[in-house]
């Protein structure tokens, strides 16, 4: 089964390059247009369901897609963006200029947590637990792709885990662009995932790769530290 991880459309904070975290910022006019364009690009009958973060920018983006596709739209707390605590609202470029080491920690050091915020371990664990639940809910040999609308920060954490390198690009997936993840199952029946494409238009994920080639799969359970996950976030 394929899970297509779509970053939400643009907000005013995206447009001004400010940290957004779990602040509940809605789409701006450009973001609405992006979400509508994405929805129009997807073909009804090809998709099984649409999931999203509960934050407004992701839920709004997902609603356009679900309406176009005529499939359920399910909101999942665990898909929310990383809590950036005291960084929320700050100018990203200015912060990176003044604190380059801390900015790099934020991107690649899973142990780092911003003041009053969430560590990379914690954010990745709850996000991957939510994805594992979605994969299990949609498990079927002929399952249609699932669209999951989420956020750039948690996508970056997942991408680094699936590519298993600290040398992965520091650039986040663009607004209303997608990462295509193929899922499989361990002998014990647990979900595994492999990154197929990164930063592509979501409709490109409707097609199989040509030519097909083997992918390195990662057991999702290995990316989850359950001590970091609130009990309510373990369920989808």
N, C-alpha and C positions, 0 to 999 in steps of 0.2 A: 504494500500500500504506500502511496505517496502522500506526504504531508507538505503542503505549501505554506511556508511561513511568510506572511506579508506584513511589512511594516506599515503602520497607519499613514494616512495622508498628513499634509503639512498643517502645523499650527503656527500661531504668531511667535511662539518661542523657537520653533524650528527656523522660521524665517529670519529671526534676529540672532540665531546661533547661541541660545541660552540653554543651560541645563534644565531639564524638564522633570525628570524623575517621576514620582507618583502624584505630582500636582495634576489636578483633573482639568486639563486645558482642552477646549473643543477644537475642532478643525476650523481653520480660517477659510476664506473663499477659495483660495488655491487648493487647499486640502479637500474641500467638497468636490471641486472639479476633478481632482486626481482620483478620488474614490469613485466618482461616477464613471470616469473613463475606464478604470480598472473593471468595474462591474460590467460595462458594455463589452469589454474585451473577452469576458468569460462565456463559455458556451453552456447553456442550460442542458441538462441531461448528462453532463460529464462529471458532476461533482456530487459528493455524498452529503456533506454538511458544511456549515460555517461556524467556527468557534472564534471567540475574541476575548481579549482582556476586558475587564469591567470598566476600565477608564474610558471616558467619553470619546476621545480621539480614535481609539481602536474600535469601540462599539459602533460609532457612527460609520466608520469605514466599512465594517463588516455588514452593517444593515443594508447598505446599497448592494453589496454582492449577494447577500442572502435573498433580497427581493428580486434581483435579476435571475438568480438560479432557481428560485422556488424551493429552497431547502431550509431546514431549521437553522436558527442562529442561537447558539448557546454561549453564555458568558461564563468565564472561568477566572476566579480570583488569582490562581497561580500563574496566569499569563501576564500579570501586570508588570510594568517596568520596574527596574531596580530602584529602591528607595535611596535617593542621593542625599538625604538629610540636609546639612548646612550648605551643600553645593547648589541646591535647587534654586533656580532663577539666576545664577551667576552667568556671566559671559564666558563661553567656553574658550574662545581664543585668548582672551585676556588671562583667564585662569591658567591655561597651558603655558603662556609666556612667563607668568610670574612663578608658577609652580610646576615646571616640566617633569620633575621626578614624581610628584604626586599624581599628575595626569597620567603618566605611564603606569603607575601603580593601579590607578582606577581601571585602566584598560586590561592589564595582564596579570596583576597580583590578586589571586583569589582571596587571600587572607586580609586584604585591605578593605576597611570600611570607612567611608566618610564620617565625620562627626555627626552623630544622631542618625546615621544611615545604615545601609545594609552591605555586608561583605559580598564579594564576588561568589564565595562558596554558598552563602545563604540564598542569593538571588538565583544562581544557577540551579541549585537543588530544588527549589520550589517550582521553577520554570520547567525543568526536565521532568519532575514528578507529574506536573500537569500534562505535558506532552505524552508521557507514558500512559496516563489514564485515557487520553484521547485515542492513542494507538490501540489500546486494548478494547475500547468501546467500538471502534470501527473495524476490528479484526475480521477479515473475511478474504478467502482466496481471490475473489473478483471485486474487492472493494474499490469504489470510486475514490479519487483523490479528495482529501479534506483540506479546506482552506482555514488557516489559523491566523487571525489578525492580531499582531502583538507589537513589540517595541524594539528600537534599535539597540539599546544597551543589553537586554537579555539575549537578543539574537547574536550579538558580538560574543558574549560569553559562550553560547552554544557552539558557534562556528569554531572558536578556538579549541573547544573540547573535541569536536569531530575531526578537525584537521591535525590535532595533537601537536601544535607548534606555537611557540611564542613569536614566531616570525610572520604570522598571518597579518594581513593589512590592518592598519589602525582605523581606516575609514569605515564608518558604519554603512550598512545597507541603506540605500536612498529611500526617501519617503515614497510609499506606494510601490516599492520594488520588493522582490521576494527572494527567499532562499528555498530551494527545492530539496527535500529530505526524503530518501527512500527508507522504508522500514522493513525489517525482517524479524525473525524470532529465534531465540536461543533454543537448544534442545530441551531446556526446562520450561519453554513457553513464555519467556520474558522478552520484551521488545528490545530491538537493536535499531540503530539508525546510522545512515551514511549521508554525507553531504553530496548531492548531485550537481547543483548549480547554485551560484551566489550572485546576488544583486542583478537579477533578471526580471523582465516583465512576467507577472504571474501566469499569463496565458501560455507562455513558453513551456510551462511545467505540465500542460495538458498532453504533450507528446512524449513518447518514449525517446531515450537517447539514441542517436544514430552515429556510428555503430555502438551497440551496447558494449559496455566494458565493466569488469568487476570493480567493486568499490570496497574500501576499508570500512567495515561496520564496527560500531562502538556499542557495547552493552549500556543501555541507559541507566540500569541500576548502579553501574560503577560511577556515575556522575552525580548520584543523589546521596547526600548526607542527611538522613532523616531528622537528626537532632536540630537542624536548622529550620525545619518546616513546621509552621503552626498546624495544629490538628485539622483546622478547617480548610487549610490549603492542600491537604493530602487527598481530598476528594474532588472529583470533577463531575 
